[in-house]
Amino acid sequence: MAGKTNDTPDVINDDDLEPVADETADRARLVVTAHSADADEATMLLNMLGIGPDSSTSIVESDVEEEEAK
């Protein structure tokens, strides 16, 4: 049986993407890091989501320290 076809493109241009809200990115970082096996895996997954340490939306070090203190 053939797969379904649709009118949506398979590839999304970078120009069509919008950044997520800071609060959403912060919560996603917490979830990813909590469920990652190690720091390398967390970094890889965060980078795949576009919210990793190399992205422009990454949180600053003081925010990380605040979260760790809680």
C-alpha positions in Angstrom: 0.0 0.0 0.0 1.4 3.4 -1.0 2.0 6.0 1.7 -0.2 9.0 2.1 0.7 12.1 0.0 0.1 15.6 1.1 0.6 19.1 -0.1 3.1 20.1 2.6 6.7 20.4 1.7 9.2 17.9 3.2 11.7 20.6 3.9 11.1 23.8 5.8 13.3 26.8 5.0 15.2 28.4 7.8 13.5 31.7 6.9 10.1 30.1 7.8 11.2 29.2 11.3 10.4 31.4 14.3 12.4 31.4 17.6 10.6 29.9 20.6 9.8 31.9 23.6 12.6 32.1 26.2 10.4 30.4 28.8 9.6 27.6 26.4 13.3 27.1 25.6 14.2 27.1 29.3 11.7 24.5 30.1 12.8 22.4 27.2 16.4 22.6 28.3 15.4 21.4 31.8 13.5 18.4 30.4 16.2 17.4 28.0 19.0 17.7 30.5 17.0 15.8 33.1 16.4 12.8 30.7 19.8 12.8 29.0 22.4 10.1 29.9 25.3 12.5 30.0 26.4 16.0 29.1 27.3 15.1 25.6 23.9 13.6 24.9 22.2 16.7 26.4 24.3 19.0 24.3 23.6 17.0 21.1 19.8 17.0 21.7 19.7 20.7 22.7 21.6 21.6 19.5 19.2 19.5 17.4 16.3 21.5 18.9 18.2 24.7 18.2 18.4 25.7 21.9 21.9 24.4 22.7 24.9 26.2 24.0 25.9 27.2 20.5 22.5 28.8 19.6 21.6 32.4 20.0 18.8 31.6 22.4 20.9 29.8 25.0 20.6 30.9 28.6 23.4 32.6 30.3 25.5 30.9 32.9 23.9 32.8 35.8 20.5 31.4 34.9 21.9 27.9 35.0 23.4 28.5 38.4 20.0 29.8 39.6 18.2 26.6 38.4 20.8 24.4 40.0 20.4 26.2 43.3 16.6 25.5 43.4 
